[in-house]
């Protein structure tokens, strides 16, 4: 029997992606599914679902295999101009995530990479309502808007892209300069063109493909550790994300890392 919280695969798709059941409509005999390792929402008939064994492994390609941690960014420059005792100050990140599990995973990666980050779990539909207040309060250098999404081909619509797009628009009303506030937005199969037109620096997904839960962190790590003196090329920023330029795209963006001196004023 399929129950909420169970890990399942879709038999009709060859169990290519591991999903978690988040809602069941018993009358319609359907379940709403959330990707375990990818930022994808889907629904499926209960008869099409099969429980899968969770070995505690996560995907590195958005489907199967073991988790690959985000490739660490190049070491933060020290003393390039100010001397060997200069201290690197990476850009501050505000990460809004519609998935609490993925938020925890992302925050652990920010900590491992030494990036200052504040994370909040918000349903995607709430992001446009709250992003302006949060930006004024947190004053981040980089804003991440992510969660779950899906392109519904039969309807030519997206599940959550409109919320990400509205949130980007509201953020740009607070700060229109794309180097003063860097925005990384989207999830699996999101409306890339809509997000970029709304004002994102980087977005998913040009090919409407699935992205890994940690792909936004991969992009952020490059931008937060690049010097404010440098312009980060899009291909460099998306290095290591699932699917490369099919999964993420963006524009030239100035780095956010600043060097401070002295290392210890005491």
N, C-alpha and C positions, 0 to 999 in steps of 0.2 A: 504493500500500500504506500502510495506517495504521500508524504506529509510536508508541511512547511518546515524549512530549515534543512531538508534533505539535499544531498548532492546527487545530481542526476545528469544523464546524457540523453540526447534526442536520437532515437533509433533511426529515424528517417535521414539524419545527417551523419550516420555512422559514429555517433557519440564523439564528434570531433572537438567539442568544447564542453568543459565541465561547468555546470550551472548550479546555483543554489535556488531552491524553490522559496519564493518570498510571499506568494499569495495563491490560493486555490479557489476557483469558482466551481463548486461541486455541481451546481445546476447545469452549467455549460460543459462540465467535464474538461476544464482547461486550467492551466497553471501559468502564473507569471514567473519568469525566471530571470536571475541576475547572474552574470558571469562570475565565476570564482576567481579567475585570473585576468579577465578582460573586462573592459568597461562597457558591457553590452547588456541590453534588456531584450527579452524575447518572450513570446508566449507560445504554448504548445499544448496539444491535446494530452490529457493524462495517459492515454493509451500509448502515446509515442515516447513516454519517458521511462527510463530504466535507471535504477539506483547504481551509483558507481562507488568503488572503494576509494576512500581518501587516504593516500599514503603520506599526506602532509607535504606533498610536492606541489609547486606552482609552476605555471608556464613561463617560458622565456620568449615564446613566439606568438603568444595570444591563444594558444590552443593546447599544446601538450609539452611534456618534458619538464626539466627542472628550472627553477627560477634563476635567472641571471640578474644579479644586482646591477643597477645602473653603472655604466662605466664611469670611474671617478674622473672628474674634470682635471685639466692640467693643474699642477701645484700652483697655489696662489703666489703671485710675484712678491718677493721680499727684497727690499733694498734696491730696486731697479734704478731709482733716482735718489731716494732719500738716505740710502745707506743700509747696511746689513741689519740694523736694528729696527727698521720700519716694520709696522704691523699691518697685515691685511685685514680689511673690513669688508666682507662680502655684502651684497645687497640683501635687504630684509624681505622675506617672503610672507605673503598672506595667502593661504591655501584653503579655498572653500570647496568642500567635497560632498557630493550627495551620498557617498557610501562610507559608513563609519569604519568598516574593516579596511578599506583602501586608504582612508585617511590615516589610520594608525600605522599602516605599512609605509606610507609616504613620510609621515613625521619621523619614523625610525630612520629612514634614509637621509632626511635632512640632518638629523643629529649625527649620523655616521659620517656624513660629508662635511660637518662643521658649518652648516648654513643656518643662520638665524631665521626661524620660521614660526609663524602662528597658524594653527590649523583649526578650522571649525567645520563640524558636520551640519550641513544645511540641505534640505530637500531642494532639488534643482528648481522647482517652481518658486521657492522662497528667495533665491539668489537675487533676482532683479529688485525685490522689495528692500533688501537689507544691505546690498553692496555699498551704496553711497555712504551710509552711516558708518559702516565698518572701515571704509577707506579713510574717512575723516578721523576716526579714532586711532587706527593702527599706523597710518602713514607708511605703507610699504613701498619698496622699490619695484617689487614684482607681485602681480596678482595672478593666482591660478584659479580658474573656474572649471570644475570637472565633476564627474559623477558617472552616470550611465546614460546611454543614448542608443538609438537604433534608427536606421533608415528603413522606412516601410515602403517597399518598392511598389506594391499594388496601389498605394494611395499617393505615392511621390511626396511623402511627408516624413518628418522626423519626430521621435518621441519627445525629446527634451531640448533640441537645438534652439528652439525659440526662447527658452528661458536663458540659456547661455548667451544668446545674441542680445537679448534685452539687458542682461546684466553687464555685458561689455559696453553697450550704449550708455547706460547709467554711469559706469565707471569713467567713460570718456567725457561725460559732463562735468566730472570732478577734476580730471586732468586729461587734457587733450593731447599733450606732448607725449609721443610714443617712446621717448627715451627717459622721460621723467617718471612714467608709470608704464612698465612692461606688462602686457597681458598675455597669458598663455591659457587658451580656452578649448574646451571640447572633450569628447569621450569617443566611444566606438561609433564609427559611421556618421559622425556629426557633420553638419552643414558647414564645410570649410569656407566656401565662398561667402556665405552669410556672415560668418564670424569675422572674417578678414574685412569685409565691407563695413562691419559695425565698429571696427577699430582695434581688433586683436593684433598683436605682434606675431604670434604663432598660434596655429590652430590645427585641429584634426577635423576631418580626415580627407585629404584630397581625393583619394580613391574610394572613399566610403568603406574603409576596411576597419577591422577590429584593432584596437591598440591595447598594449599591456597596461596593467594598473599603474606601473611606475614610469611610463613614458613621459608624463608631464614633469616628473622629477628629473628625468634625464635632460630635458630641454632647459629647465630652470638651472640645473647645476652648471651648465655652460655659461649662462648669462650672468649668474650671480658671482662667478669667479673670474670673469673676464674684466680686465681693467677698464675704467671709465675713459681711458685714453684710446681704447680700441673699439672698432666696429666689428661685431660678430656677424660673419656671413651666415645666411640661412642654412647652408649645407653643413657648416660646422656646428651650429646650434642643435641640429636634429641628428647629429652623429650618434648612432647606437639605438635609436628608437625603432620600434617594430615596423618593418616595412619601409624604412627610410623615408624618402619623399612621397611615398604613397600613403604613409600613415600620418605624417606631420608636414606642414609647410609654414613659411613665414617670410619676414622681411629683414633686411639689414637692421641691426639693433645695437646700440651702444652698450658695452658691459657696465656693471654696477659696482665692481670692486674698487675700493679706495685704499691707499696706503696712508697709515698714520705714523707719526714720529713725535716723541721718542717711544720706545717700546714700553718703558715703565718710568713714569714721571717721579716716582718716590726715590 
